[in-house]
Amino acid sequence: MSAQPSPTNTNEMPHPYPRRVREQIKIMASAPDEDKLLFELSEKIRTRRSRPKPLGQLPFLGDLVFLPANLTRLVIDPYREDCNTKVIVGRKAKRPLELSGPAIIGGISSKSATPEEMAAVVLGAGLAGVAVRLKARQPAPDNTKVIRALSYPLEEGDLPCQADAIELIPDPRAEILSDDLQMTAEKIREQMDGIPVGISICQDNIARAIPAAIEAGLDFATLFCMENEHEENLWPDESGVPVIAMLTETMERVRALNGEEDIDLLYFGCIQCGADIAKVMALGATAPVIGQSALIAIRSAEQAEEMPQALDNYLKAVFQETAILARCCGKTDVNNLEFEDMRAFTIESARATGLPLVGKDQCFRI
């Protein structure tokens, strides 16, 4: 067995044994067969540990971890102080979109849900106080907040009568002119009483859409952060592969243009739980779009009339999980989660997000 090179930094004192070996050393003190345990220890030390994740595999949100507040700030006691979960999309709009929690329901098409299930999703979003992303003519009750997704450029008669925000969807390959985008946004705000106006962005048009959106004064951008294996489905959720590097790239472009306070980012990409929501918010998103997880929630109900309440219960649990993680980071508001609250477990996730690697505090972002 070749000798290991000595560390170049004399201040570092690496432990000679990994955790699992130290645990067996502790057991050895009370074990009757000491020779056998010593033999097993020497074998484990000689055995090269396999990499827990294959090289080149795409990073995902499970690769990220929050830092506890024990050493830097006090953990917030839930019995003494509340944690705010409300978020606002389009803060500078005349009529901003206020949500009870950091979530927007979307990505559920008529191919993946029955009309009864789609109606339950809309009603459940209204009960939970969050928004639902719908096409121009899809029905929704008055007490449900709706983001209408419209093709851009707009045609005559495209503007719906009921909407709390408008999201424009351009052709990913088409040129986006900031002047035309600004005129469209002003027209929408004038006719729709100043509601927020945003744009849908994918990997193909991120370099063109972000500068145009900021220059045109749009209120938000929805990031399609997934590799789509099924081209016929514009908004897949669980079937896609999340690309969290796109959120990091977008934030870098927004900061380079000094537009961080001007535009909100909505993240769409395989959100499954409150921990995922907390992570994308710490990376810079205002709120995520939740798709298949919401559909699974309503399908857990035994009766059709219980479906909206099932979604409401699921979202409350998800928001509570997000609040728990914010409290663990010493925050009383989920909107205060920040980049410095996290670390990356793998080099791939550190490179994709710019987060320091666990145990090294080394940045691998290219």
N, C-alpha and C positions, 0 to 999 in steps of 0.2 A: 504493500500500500504506500503510494507516494506521499511524501510529507506535504502538508498544506503550507502555502506561503504565509509569512507573518503579515499582519495588517500594517498598512503604511501609516495609519493614524494611531499613534501610541495612546491616545486618550480613549480609544474604543476598547472595551473589554468584552468580546463576545463570549457567551456562555459555551462551555465545551460540549454540552449535550442538549439536544432538542427536548421539548416538553415531555414527549412520550417516554423518553429515556429517563428523565428525572422522576417521572411517576413510578417507574419500575425500581429505581434506586430506593424510593421510599418504601415500596413493598418489600424489598429485599431484607430490610431490617427485621421483619417478622416472619420471613419465609423459612421453613425448615431445610430446604435444599438450596443452599447458597451457591454451590458450584454450578447448578443448572441455570440459575438466574444470571450469574456472571457470564456464562457462555452465551445466553440469549442477548445480553447487553452488548457483548463484543460483536455478535453477528449483526445486530441492528446498526451499530456504529459503522460497520464495514459496508452495509447495504446502502446503495445510492437511492435516495427517495425519488419517486416518480413525480413529475410535474403535475399538479392538480388540474391544470387546464392546458390543452394542446396549444402549441405555438401557432400564431396566426389566426386564432379563433376570434370572432368579433366580440368586443366587450359588451356587457349588458349591465343593467342597473344593479343586479346582485353583486357585482364586483366592487361596489362602493359601500363605504361604512362611515357612520357618524362618529365623531370624537365626543366622548362624554365630557360633562362640564365640571367634573369633580376637581380637576387640577387648575382650571382656568377661570371658572365662574361657578356660582352656586346653581344646583338643579332647582327648578321651580316646583314648589310643593303644590299639587293640584287642589289640595284642600284649603289652601290659603289664597291662591291667586289664579284667576282664569287665564286661559290661553286663547287669544282671538284666532278664529279660523276664517273670518270673512275676507274676501278679496274683491278688488274692483278692477274691471277691465275697461280701458279707455278713460283714465283718470282725468284727462283734460277735455273730454267731450262735454257738451252741454247737458246730456242725459247719460251719464256713465252707466255701465252694466254692473250692478252690485250682486254678488253671489254670497250665499250663506257659508259656503265652503269652497276650497280650491278644486273645483271639478266642473267640467262641461261634458254632457253626454252627447256622444256622436259616433260616427263610424258604423252605425247600424243601418243596413239597407233592407229593402223589401225582399232581397234574396236570402238574408240570414234571419229574418224575423217575420212572423205572421202579422197581419193587420192588428189583431188583438194584442200581441206582444208590443208592437210599436206604439199603440195607444196607451198601454200600461207604462211604457218608458216615459212618454210625454207627461202623463199624470204623476208618475213618481218623481220626475224632475221638479214638477211644480210643488209637490209636497216637501221636497228637500230644500227648496229655495235655490236650486242651481239652474243653469241654462241648458237647453237642448239644441243641438245643431241640426237644422232641417233644411230641406230644399224649399224653393220659393212657394210652392203651392201645397205643401203638406200641412194638414190642419193641426191646430193646437189651441187649447183653452186659453182664455184671457189671463188666467192667473199663472201661466207658465211663461218663463223667460225664454225667448227664442233668438238664436243666431241663424239668420237666413244665408245659405250658401248660394251665390249667384255667379253665373259665368261672366267673365270679363273679356271684352267690352260688353256693356249692357245694351240690351235691345229695348225698344219702346214697349212699355207695359211690363217690364221685368220686376219693377219694385213691388213688393208685396204690401198688403194693407196692414199686416201685423208683423212687427219685428222689433227686437230690442237691440240688435246689432246686425250689421251686414258684413259678410265675408266674401270678397271678390276672388274668383278662381280663374286666373289667366292660363292660357296655353303655356306649358313649361318651356316650349321652344320659341315662343314669340317674344319679340322685343317689348319691353315695358317702358313707356315714356312717362316721366314724372309729371309733366304738364297735363297730359290726358288723364292720368290717375288722380291728380289733384282736382281737376274739373269734375270728374265722376264723383269723388268724395264730397265735394261741395254741393253737388246736385242732390246726393242722397241725404246729406245733413239738412238741407233746406226743406226737402219734401217729407223727411221722417223725424222732424223735431230734434235734430242734433244728436242722434244716436251714434255710437261708435262705429267706425268703418275700418275694416281690416283687409288683409290679403292672405291668400294661401300660398305657401312657399314649399318647394320640394328641392331635392339635391340638384336638379337640372337648372333651376333658375335662381338659386340663392344669391349668386354674385350680382345679378341684375336687379332682383326684386328688393333686396334690403336697402340699397342706396335710393332707389326710386320711391319706396314706401316712406322712408324718413324725409326725403325732400318734399314729397307730396303731403306730408303731415298726417299720415294715417295713424289710427289709434292703436292697432294691434296687428300682429302677424301670426298666423297659425302654421307651425312647422310640421311638415309631414316627415317625421324622422324614422323612416322605415324603408327597407328594400322590399319592393312589392314583387312577389313571385306570381301573382295573378293579375295581369294587366287589366282584365275586365272589371275588377273591383277597385275603384279609385281609393277607397278608404278601408283597407284590411286592417285587422287589429292583431289577433293572436296568430294569424297565418303569416304575418310578415316578420322580418328580422329587424329589431330596433337598431338605429344608428345614432347613438348618443353623441357622437363626435359632431353631428350637425348642429346640435344645440350649442356646443362650445364654439364652433366656428361662427355661428350667427351672433353670439354674444361678443365675440372678438370684433366682428365687422361693425356691430352697433356701437361698441365703445370707441372704435377708431373714428366713427363719424359723430361722436359726442351725442348720441341719440338714446342713451340708456334711460333717461327720464321722459322721453317723448313717445316711446312705443313699447307696448306690452307684448310679450311672447307667450303663445299658447303651444304646448308640446303635445304631439300625438305620436305614441309609439309604445304599445304593449304595456300600459299601466295596469297593474293588477292589485295593488294594495296601497295603504297609507304610507308605507315606507318608500315606495316608488314615487309617490307624490312629493314627499318631503325632499327626496333627492333631486328631482328635476327643479323644484323651487330653489333649492340651494345652488343649483347650477345656473339660475337666472330666469327660469320661466315664472310667469305670473300664475298660471294654472295649467293643468293637463286636460286633455280630452280623453274620456274613458268610453270604451266601446263594448267589447265582448264581456268584460267583467260585469257591466250593468245588465247585459242580457242574461248572463248566468244567474244573477241575483233574482231577477223576476221569475225565472224558470224554477227557482227553488220553492216558489209558493205552490200550495196544494190546490187552491182555487183561483180562478181567473180574477175575481174581485180582490184578491189579496196581493196581486202582483205589484201595484203601485206602492203599497206599504212595504213590501219586501225590498224594493229598490231604495225607499226612504231609509229603512233600517240599515241596509248595507252602506249607504253613503254616510250615515251618522257614525257608524263604526269606523269607516275609513278616515273620516275627519278626526275622530278621536285618536286614532293611531298616529296621524300626522301631528296632532297637538302633543302627544306624548313624546315624540321624538324632538319636537321643538323645545319642550320643557327640559328634556335631558341635555340639550345644548344650552340651557340657561336662557331661553327665549320665552317671552309672554305673547308672542305674535308669530304665526307661521310665516308671515311675510318677511320676518327678520332673519329667516334661515339664510345662510350665506356660504360662499365658496370655502371659506376657511374652516367651516364646521365638519368637513369631510376629508377622507383619505381614500386612496385606491388600493385594492388588493393585488392587482396584476399590472404588469408593465403595459399591456394593451389598453387597459382602462385608464391608466395614468397618462398614456400618450393621447388617448381620445379626449379626455376631459381637461388635462392640464393639472389635475390634482397631484399632490405629492404621493409617493409610494409609501405604504405602511412600513414603519420601521426604519425608513431611510430619509424621508423628507426630501426626496430627489424628484425633480420634475422631468418628465420624458416627453413633454409636448414639443412637437416639431414646428 
